[in-house]
Amino acid sequence: MSVDGQHKVDIQNDESLAEEGLSSQDSDEELPVEWEVRTTDTGRVYYANHLTKTTQWQHPKTGKIRKVTGALPPGWLKQSDGKGDVFYINTVNHQTTFTDPRSSKESTSCINISQKYDASSTTYDVLKDENLDGRVVMVTGASSGIGLATASALAAHGAHVVMACRDMEKAHKAELHIKKTNKDCKLEVMFVDLASFASIHDFVDKFKKKSMPLHVLVCNAGVLGGPWRCTGDNIEYTFAVNYLGHFLLIKLLQDVLCSSSPARIVMLSSESHRFQDLNYSDKLHISTVPLSRDKYHSILAYNQSKLCSIMLSMELNRRLSSEGVTCNAVHPGNLIYTSLYGKSWCYWLIFRIARLFAKTPEQAASTVVYCAVSPELNGVGGQYFINCRPCEPSVEAADPDKARALWTLSERLVTSLKRPQGSNIIDL
């Protein structure tokens, strides 16, 4: 891919970059979710926008122009297709990717794990030769998309999967779909509406009556789009489904998870957690959680909920790891085309156009199942994973003080009386 000339970029050579003080080791600000970083065959970095299908040399947020140098990580090869497109081959799993493995900002505080998978890896790659007999896994939102791919893959390898879903018609169709290829798999469909505290309590009561262990809880269910609205508990809907409902679910299942240890919790998040206001800021003020009617924008509400999900994941790991329950957050991939976008024709059109750039559900779910069952992650928690490797989340997401404040707020919300619709939460 050649960089689009319409941007009128002043192409600088490596010497001029050095003169401007741009070291090859400079780390850029994180990209907005619709952007991807790529490199030319000479190591020059450029940026591709999935929505507009344009490219540019400058970082879309900082305006920096940079390059990458140094050797590729062990096991990686760089190739060119002769048309200007550079791609990288992982010789371990023979997968290819356009993303330079030197470009991702890996965590400096994470465990050192071997790089076996990348953006093109699927659940089949991650779970190869895994035997999950005896494991009980709960997946919320398992009737479609990433949740369905996760449930299907884990069930195919012997896990007893509880599909916790709101739309029972879709859930039973998904169950039949899975059993067409794995007729002997162990699946169980149960109703839960994460927008309703009463429904969550009822769901947990019914699950506990089964006297089953719970080794893995995958918090996958989510919504994006639509106008501002409240749940029956007077909580902004996106925040309730994507974050607060999962908070309550985990709290109610905590005793089961601890008694089943070693156990794991996997929180689905997104790189969009870095941009939870109109200025692309990652700063979170607890007093603005959840968004009130006058501050509401559907994308900002989604981004805020995903930031809160990572903060919850980090705090859960701090609180529960000593009891044998670890928790990690996952960014499954950009622009997944699923029913997440609901009935909004605008979102449907945008993501339909961008579908060619998206991961398949099986690719998106690969990091989810990796965090759920990989032996490499035994005892490992408090990490944020992208493409099956730990990466740094935003500064806010890793702030333990704000995570504790969010925890306090969340506990108050799930136990408080109903509040007037459209009101915000009083400052902590």
N, C-alpha and C positions, 0 to 999 in steps of 0.2 A: 504494500500500500504506500503510495507516495503521499506526502503531506500536502493537503489542499492548498493550492496557490491563492485562493481567495482571501486567505488570512494575511497575505502580504508580509510574511515573516522575513526579517533580516537574518539570513542563515549565517551563523557564526561558526568559525572553525574552532578546534580545540584550544588553540593558543589564545584566541580572543575570549573564550570562556574562562581560561585561567587568569587572564588579565582582569576580568571582572570579579575575580575572587570566587568563582563557582567551582568548588571542589567536586570531584566525582563522587565524594562521599556525602555531599550535602543531602539532607533528608527533607523532602518537600512536605508541605501541609497535605493532609489527606484530601483526596478528591471527592467532589460531589458524587452522589451515587450513580449518575448517568454517564460518568466518565471512566475511561480505562487508560492505563499507562502502557505504552509499547515502546520498542526501540528499533532503530535502523540497524543495518549490518555493521555500521561503524560505531555503534554504541550511543548514538544520539537519541535522546528521549523525546517522544511526541505523545500527544494525547488524543484519544478517539472518543467522540461523543456518540453514544448509542442511539440517542433520540433523533439528533439532527443529521447523523451520518457524516459528520465533518471531522477534520483533524487539524491540529495546530501544534506549533512548537512550544508555545508558552503554557505553563501550568495555569489552568483556568481560574485558580484562586489567587496564587501569588504572583503570576506573571513571569516566574523564573524560567530560564532556559538551561537545561543541564544534560549531562550524559552519564552513563554508567561505565565503569572500568573494572578491571580485576577479573580474576578467574571465575568461571561459573561454579556453582556448588558441585560437589562430587556427584557423578552419575548423570550430569546434564550435558547435552550437546546443542550447539547452535547451527541452524541450517537456514538457507534462503531458497525460495522457490524460483529465483531468477526474474521475478517481476517486482522486486523491491520489498516483498513481504518476508520478514524474518520470523522464524518460529523456533521453538525449543523442544528437544526430545528428552524425556526422562528414560534413561536406559534401563532403569529398574523395572518399571511397569510398561514401557514402550508406549506411553501416552505422549501426546503433543499439546503445546499451548503457545499462544501468541504472547503471553506475559513473561517478560524476562524474570527469571527466578531471583535475580539480584535486586529487582525493583521493589518487591514487597517489603513493607516495614515489619520485620519480625520482632517479636517481643524480646527485650533484653532480660526480662524477669521470668521467662518461661522455661519449661523443661527442655532438654536437648533431645529431640527425637529425630530419627532418620526420616528423610523426605521420600516417602514411597508413592504419594499420590499428588495429583494436581487438579486444576479446574475441570479437566475432561474426565477424571475418574468417576466411576459409578458405584452404586451400592454393591454391584456384583464384584467389582475389583476389591473393595474394602472387606467384604464378608467372605471372600474365597477361603474355603476349608474351615470356616468357623462352625462350631456346633453349639447351638444355644439352647439345647434341651435343658429343661428345668428352670429357665429364666422366665420371669413374668415382666412384661413391658407394657406400660400404658402410654398411648399416643393420643393427644388431644387433636381434634381437627383431622382425623384420619380418613375422612371420606373422599378426599381429592388431593391432587397436587403432591407436595412434599410429604404431607402426612400419610397419604395413601402409599407413596413409594417407600416410605420408612416402614410402615406396618407390613407391607407386602414382603419386603426384603428380610426383615427380622423373623417373620412367620415362616418364610421359606427355609430358614436355617434352624428351625426348631423351637423358637421362642413362643411362649403363650402370650398373645398380643390382645390387650384390651383396647378396643377402638372407642374412645370417648368422643361422641359426636352430638351435634345439635340437630342436624337434619337426618332423621332416622331412615327416610326413604333412600337418600343418597348413600348412607352408611351401609345399609343392607345390600345395595347394588355393588358397592365397593367390596363387601365381604364375598359376594358371589364371584366377582371378578378375580379376586385373589385365589379363591378355591378352584377356579377353572384350571389353573396351572399347578396348584398345590392342594389337592383335594383332602389331604390328611392333616393340613396345618391347623394349629390351635388358635382360633379367633373368637373373640367375644365382643359383641356390639352393645354399648351402654349409652344411655341418653344423659347428656349434660349440656346446659346452657350457661356458658361462662359469663354471660351478661346478667345472671341472676344469682344472688347469694343463696337464695333458698334452694335453687336447683343444684348448686354445687354441694351444699350440705346434704341434700337428698342422695345425690350421686355417691358421695363418700360413704354415707350410711349403708347404702346397698352394696358397695364394694367391700366394705369391712365385714359384712355379714357372710361373705364368701370365705372368709378366713384364709385368704391367699396372701402370699408374700408379694412384695413389689420391689423388683431389683432395679428397674429403670423407669423414670418418668420423663417423657419427652413433651415439653410444653410448646406445641407447634401451632395451635389454632390462632388465627389472626384475621383481622379485617382491615381494609383500606378503602377510603373514599366515602362519599355521601355527605349530606348536610349534617350540621350539628344536631345531636339528639341525646337524650338521657335514657338510662336504663330505668327499670322499675325501682331501683335503689337510688335513683337520682345521681348517678355517676356518668360522666361523659362516655359515650358508647365505645369508642375506639380504645380508650384507656382501660375501660372495664374488661373488654374481651381480651385484648392483647397482653395486658399486664396484671391488673388487679384481680381478675378472676383466677389467674394462675397463682398469684400470691396466696389467695385464700385456699385454693386447692392444695398447694404444697403444705401450708400450715396444718390443714386437716389430715393430710396423709403423712405427716412427719413421723408419727409414731410407727407406722407400718414400714416406712423406708428405713428407719433406724433399726427396727427389729429384723429387717431383711439384709442388713449390711453384710458385705460391701454392696452399696447401692449408688446409683448415679441419677442426677437430674441434668437434663439438657434443655437449655433455654434458647429458643429460636429468636435471633435478633436480626440486625441488618446494618450495613455500613452507613445507612442513612441516619443512624443514631448520632452521627457527628454533626448533623445540620438540623437542629430542632428549633431554629427561628429563621426569619426572613433574611438575616444578615449572614447566613451560613455559620453562625456561631454554635459552639457546642456547650456553651454555658447554660447551666440549669439552675433556675431559682425555684426552690421547693414551693414557694408561695404561688407559683403559676401552674402547679400540678393538681389535678388535670386542667386542661384548657377550658376557660369559661366561654360562653357563647360569643362574647364580643372579641375574643382573641382567637377564635377557632379558625383553623384552616385544615382541611382533611389530611394533607401531606404532613403538615407540622404536627398534628395530633399523632399520626402514625410514627413519625420520627421520634417524638417524645416518648411514646410507649416503648419503642425499641431501645432507647437509651435507658429507660427505667428497667427494662428486662435484663440488661447487662449488669446494672447496679445491683439488682436483686440477686443475680447469679453469683456475683462476687461476695455479697453479704451472706448468702446462704452457705457458701463454701467456708467462710470464716466461722459461721455458727455451727455447722453440722459435720465438718470434716473430721473432727475429733471423735465423732460417733460412727464413723465409717461411711458417711454419705458425702460424696463429692459432687460439685456442680460446675459446669462449664457452659459458656455461651457460644453460639454458632451464627456466623453469617453464611447462609446457604448459597448465595449467588445473586447476581443482578438480574432483574427483569424477568422473573419467573412467570410464565404465562399459565395462571391457574384461575380458580374462581375467587381468589383473594380480592379481586377488584370489584366484586359484586355486580350491581346492575348499572354502574356508571358508564355510559357510552363513551365519555371522554377518556377515562382510564382504559377502557376496552380498546379504543382506537390506538392510543399511544403504545400500549404493550403489544397489540397485534402487529403494528409496524415494526416494533423492535424485536419481534419473536426470533428472528434469525440470529440475533446476538445473544440469546438467552441460553441458559443451561436447560437440559431436560430435567424432569422431576427426579429421575434416577441419578443424574449428576449432582443436582442440588442436595439430594438426601444423603450423598456419600459422606459428607462431613458430619451430618447428624448421626448416622449409624456408627461412624468412627468414634465419635465422642460417647456414644451409648454403650458400646461393647468391646472396643479394641483393647486387647491385653496390654498394649503399650501405655495405656492411660490408667492402669490400676493405681489407685491412690492419688491420682492427679486431678486437681481442681483449681478454680479461680483463674481460668484462662479464657481467652477469646480466640476462637478458631475460624480460619478462612482456608478453604481448600486443604483441609486436614492438617494444618500446621498452626501453631499458636502465633498470634499477631497482637500488637498493641491496640487496645481500644482507645477512645478519646480520653483525655485527662479527666474529664468529669465522670466518665464511666468507671474509672479506677479510683475515684476519691472515696476513701472509707468513711469520712465524716458525713458526706452527702448521702452515701448509701445508708448509713444508720438513720439519718433524718428521714429519708424516704421510707425506711422500714417503719419508723414510728408513725408517720403519716398513714401508711398503708394499714397498719393495725387499727388505727383510729377510724379509718374509712370503713373497714369491714365489720366494725362493731358499733358504729355510730347510728343514731336515729336518722330518718330521712331528712334531707335538707331541701330547701326550695330549689326548684329546677333553675339552672343557669347560674347558680351561685358558685363562687369559688371557695377554696379552703382558706381559713384564716391562717395567717403567718405562724410558723413555728416559733 
